[in-house]
Structure formats: structure tokens, C-alpha cells
Amino acid sequence: MEQEKNKVPSQDNENPGSEKFQRAQELYERYFISNAEADFEEMITVLDSIYKNKVRTELWKKGCHDEENYQDAMQEARQGIWTQIKKQRKTGEVRKDFSQYCGGIYTHKAVDIAKKKNSYEQKLREVKRKGKKGKEDQKSYMEVVYLDANLPDSDATYGEMAADPNKKNRAESEVFAEESRNIFGIYFQRYCQAMTNAKAEPPRSLALYYARILPHVLHIMYGIETIPDSKGASAAWAFEHMQEKTMEILGEQSEEEMQEWLYDSLRWSENFWNQMDLEIYVNSERKLLKDVVYTEVYDQRRIDDWSESMHKTVTELAHREIKKDKRLANWAVDHIVESDKTYNLFKGGRKK
């Protein structure tokens, strides 16, 4: 980690030639008209190649350059570009300098990620500096889940036991496990809300739901063997489960499932449903997105990639909400231990 932070990024492609900017601009203008996923991905590939080292440099200057922060910043930038183009479509505005304009988006997102990272680390240092007082500040919040209650025959509290770095002892505590589930319930609800409200295209959101969330819900709630509990996601399972279903059917079905099995307040956002009425090209044929059969257009590899990238995006959105309450943020992270069956639902997968 320290090596990554101190390593100066290569300056290759820092000042790309005009050909790349021109190509990115052409792809942007094509995507502006077509709204085709393939055009968007091709445009992003070129833009990433132009600005990737700018992102690395910004992170390095802020002292938090590592692969995780880099990937988060790049994903945020891609989301920002998609959002910006969507706004432009509403006004009919086509920017003639869009490929250059995107440089600001990439830089802004890198700086934003750096600020969040450094702010979080500063808070941890502050708690450590305060010592006992810092721990008491954290502990006082947990009255709602009884972590400040005394252990049997001891002056120590359950909260102090939870703060014990000995993971084995913590995992063995039934009380700790119960409180972990209480906290995780809050965290997971925020995660699901972030997923349904994310400004992503429906195919991406559906990939996250069917590859990562639904299989674990079926396993944990109904004991249905879908994918191994040790796995964070399975694109293969999702691809099979989504066979022969249109985007609209998958959207309605997933919404009903979330309300029945998770939280009755969960609904896909208005933005999600509005995008269903957009037109896309499928094998040169113009169709409404809602009428497209998911698995006839997107393969297992695409589902795998999207479920992973969307998980990162949604996790960050959920963290953003949780971090508004400093003490809950610290306790939530501390309580999600590997022995909990819900661990992989939130932290599982290749990266997390």
C-alpha cells in the first residue's frame, strides 16, 4: 500500500495526440444519437486511455494512490460522463469540445475520492488520538443495540469486547453476532436503496441484483442452493435465471421480490423506468429497451463485469450515506465479520 502511494505514475499518454481526442469526440456524438451501449463503452475506452494517468497523478499528489482508489475514481468518472450526456440529451445540446471537457470530470472525481479517503483516515487518527474518550464517543451511540450493556460478571461492556482485535473471540460471541446483524441490517438497507436510486442504466442495475443480491437472498432466507455462500457473485447463475425475459419483466419481477423479501419500501427509481422507454439498436433493429430480451443482447461476461463495477459504485453511494453518521460508520465496518453469512453479500466478490 505504501509503495503504491509513493510511486509516481507513469506520464505515458498524459498528453495524448489530437487523434485520440478527435476519436473520443466522434464516439461521443455517435452515442449521443444512438444511445447504444456499445458506442458508450467504445467512447469510454478511448477517454480512459486519455485521462487514466491524470487520475493516477491526482491521487498520487494527494498521497492516496493505490489500485482500489484508482478504480473507484475511474468508475465515478464514467458514471459522471454518462450522467452529463443524459442531461445534454434533454436540452439537445451537443458539446463540440466534449472530449476535452471530460478531463475536468476525471480530475474532479479523482480529487473527490482522495478527499474522502484522507478524511476517513483523519477521523480514524482522531479517534486513536483521543484514546479512551474517542472510544466512549463511539460506544455511547450503540445504546440502541445494547453494546454499552455490561458483560455478565464484568465491568467491561459488549462494545469494548467488540472492539477487541481478537477476531476469533468476537466471532464466538452470540451477543456480538446478534448486534452485528442489527447493524448490518441498517447498512444493507442503505446499500439496496443506493442500488435502486443509482443513476445507472437498467441493464447494469439488473446485473448487480441478479448476480449478487438475489442468489444470497434465496440461500439465506429459503435455504435454496443457488451459488456457494463463499462467493460474492455469480454471473453464470444470473445468466441462467434471466433467460428469455425482457428488461421490463426483469425490472418488475425484481421490484416485487425486493419488496417481498427485503424491504417493502424498495422500488426502482423513476430514472430507471424512464430509461426503459429509450430506444436502442439491436442487430441494426431499433427497439425500446424494455422490449429487449436481456440475455439475447448481453452475455455472461458482461453481467460479470457490470455486477462487479456496479457493486463498487453502489457500495460507495451507501458508504456516503452511512458516513454522515460517523459513529455508525465505524461500528458498521467493525461488525461485518467473515463468520457472518451476510459478509459476502456486502463485501464478497473478486475485489472486496
N, C-alpha and C positions, 0 to 999 in steps of 0.2 A: 504493500500500500504506500509506504513512504517513498519507495523507489519510483512508483507511478507519479506521486505528487511532485517529486523533484525533477523529473525527466522533462526536458524541454521538447515539445512536439516538433516533429519534422516540419520544415517550411515548404515541402513539396506541395505543389498545387495551391499554395497560398495566394498566388496571383495568376489565376488561370487565364488562358488566352481568350480573346473575344469570341472564338468559335464555340466554346462551352456556354458562354452567356447567351449567344445567339440561339444555340440549340435548345437551351432551357426555356428561352422566351417563346420559341416556336411550339414547344411541347405544352407550355402554359396556355397559349392561345388556342391550341387544338383541344386541350382538356376543358377550357372554358366553354367551348361549344358542345363537345361530345359528352362530358361528364362521365367518361368511360374510365373504369378502374385501371385498365392497362395504361392509358395515357397518363394518369396521375402517377402511377408507380415509375413510369419511364422518366417523367419530369423530375420526380424526387431523387431518382438515382443520379441524374446529372447535377442537380442542385447540391446533393450531399457531397459529390466529388469536388464541387467548387468550394464549399464552405466548411467541410469537416475539420480542416486544420485550424480554421478561425475559431471553431468551437473548442477544440483542444487547447488552443493558445489562451483563450479567455479563462478556461478552467485552471490552466497551469498558473496564470498570473494571480488567480485568487487562491492558489495553494490547495486546490481540491481536485486535481486532475487524476482520475482513475477511470477504469473502463465502465463501471456502473454509472457514474455521474455523466460520462460522455454519452452513453446510450440513452440515458434519461433526457439529456438536453436535446439530442437529435430527435427523439420521439416527440418531445414537446414542440420542437420547431416544425416538424412535419404536420402536426395537428394544427399549429398556428397558421401554416400556409393553406391548409385545407379550409380552415375557417375563414381566412381572408378572401379566398376565391369565392366561397359561398356568398359572402357579403357583396362582393363585386357583381355576382350574377343578378342579385336583386335590383341593383341600380343600373345594370347593363354596362358598367364601366370596365374597360379592358386597359390595363396599365401597359404602356409601351416600354416601361423600364422595370417590369416585374422581376426579372431575374436578378437585377441589381438590388431592388427593394428587399428581396428575400434575405440579403446579407444582414439587414437590421433585425429580422426575425430570429435568425440563427444566433446572432450575438446576444440579443435580449434574453433568449431562453437559456443560453449558457450562463449569463450573469445571474439570472433568476435562480437557476439550480445551485450555483455557487453560494448565493446569499442564504438559501435555505439550509444548505449543508453546513456552512460556517456558523449560522445562527443556532442550529441544533447542537453543534459541538460546543459552542459557547455556553449554552444552557446546561449541558452536562458538566462542564468545568465549574460553573457557578454552583451547582448542587454539591459537587465534590468539595469546593472551597468552603461552603457553609457547613459542611460536615453534618453534625447531629441536627442542626436547625434545618438544613436542607432536607434531610430525611423526614423530619417531623412535618415539614410543609407538604411533602408527598403523602405522608401517612394520614394526615388529617382529612384529606379528600376521600379516603377509602371507607369512611364510615358507612356509606351507602351499601357497601358489600361486606361490611363487618371485618375488614382487615385490621382494624385497630383493637379488636377484642383480644383479651389476654389468652394465651395458651393455657391449657389445664396445668395447675401446679407450677406456674411460672409467671414471672413479671414481664416476660417478653410477649410481644404481640404477634399475631399471624402475619401482619405486614412486615415485621422485622425478619420473620422466618422466610417470607417470600423474597426478601432482599438478599438472603444468603446465597452466595455464588455457587454453593454446592448443589448442582442441578439434580443430582440423584435424590437428595433428601427432599427437595422441593417437589419433585415429581411423585414421590411416595406419599405425600400428604394429601389425604382426601379433602381436607378443608381447602388447601391451596388449589386443588383441581376444580373444586366447585366454584371458587371465586374466579378462577381463570376462565371458566365457561361463561360466567356472568359478564366479565369484561369483554371476552371475545364476542359475545352476542352483540354488544354495543358496536364493537369495531366492525364486525361482519355486516351489520345492518348499514353502516356508513359506506362500506365497500359496495354493497348492492345498490344503494342509492346513487353512488358515484357512477356505477356502470349504466344504470338506466337513464341518467341525466347527461352522460358524456356526449360530446358533440361529434361522435364518430359516425361513420356510415353504417347502416344496419348490418351488412354482411360481417363487419368487424365485431360489432357488439354480439351478434348471434354466435360467432365463433367462440368468443370468450364464455358465453353462457353454456353452450352445448359441450365444449371440450373440457371446461374446468369446473364449472359450478354444478350443473345437473348431475353428472356421474357421482359426485361425492354426496349430494343431497339424497339420491336414491340409495346409496350404500349406507349412509349414516342413519337415515330415518326409516328405511324399509329393509335393510339388510340385503338389498339386491346387489349381486356381484356385477359391477359394471367394469371398473378398472381397479387395479391394485390400490389399496389405501396408501401405499408408499409413493404413488405417483401424483404429481401435481396436476397433470392434464393428459388427455388422450385424444389426439386428432382422429385417430382411426375409429375410436368408439363414436365420436361425434359425427363423422362422415357417414357411418352406417345408420346412425339414428336419424339423420336428416334426409335420408334418401327419399326421392320423389315428392318432396314437399316444397311449395313455393315460399318465397320470402315472407309473404303475408301470413301464410299458415303458420310458419315457424314463429313469427312475431306474436301472433295471437295465442298460440299454444304455450310459448314460453311465459307470456304475461300471466296466463291463467295458472300455470304451475308455480310461478313465484308467489302469487297471491295466496295460493292454497298451501304451499309447503314452507314458504319462508316468512314473508310479511305481507299482510293484506293491503298495505299502502303502496306496494311496488307496482309501478306502471312504466312502460316505456314512454319517454318524453314526447312532447308534440313534435319536436325536431325529428325524432326517429320516424314517426308515422308520416310526417310531411315528405321525408325523403323517399318513402315508398312510392310516391306518385311521380318521381322523377323518371325520365326516360334514359335508357342506356342501350348500347349496341351489343347484341349477342349474335356472333357469327354474321355480322353485317345486317342483322334484323333489328329494328327499333322496337323496344319493349318497355313497359313500365316495370320498374324494379320489383314491385310487389308480385308481379306475374311470373317472375323468373324462378325456375327450379334451382335451388341453391347448388346442389351437387352436380348439376349439369354444366355449371359455369366455374365453380371453384373446387379445386381438388383438395386432397388431404394435406398436402404440403402447405397450401395457402391457409387452411384452417389452423394448422400448427403454428405458422408464423404469426398470424393475426391474434390467436389466443394468447401467445406469449407477449407480443407488443402491447396488446390491449390490457393485459394484466398489469404490466408496468405502469401504463397510463392511469388506469383506474386506481391502482394502489397509491400512486402519488396524489390523485384527487382526494382519496379517502384520508390519507395522511394529512393533507392540507386542512381538512375539516377537524380531524382529531387534534392536530397541533394547536388549534385555537384554545384548547383546554390543556395547558402544559402538563398538569399532573396526570390526567387521564392518558396522555400520550406516553409518558414514561412508564406508567404501570401497565398499560396495554402491551407494549413491546416486551416488558419483563415477564408477563404472564403467558405469552404464547410459547409454550414449551413443546419439544418434539414428541413427548409422550401423549399429547392431546390429539385425538383423532382429527380435529379440525385444523391442525397445524399445516398440513399440505394444501388444504383448501385455500389458505391465505398466503402461505409462504412457500408452497411447493413449486415444482417445475424445474427447468434447467438452470435458471438464473437465481431464483430466490430460494 
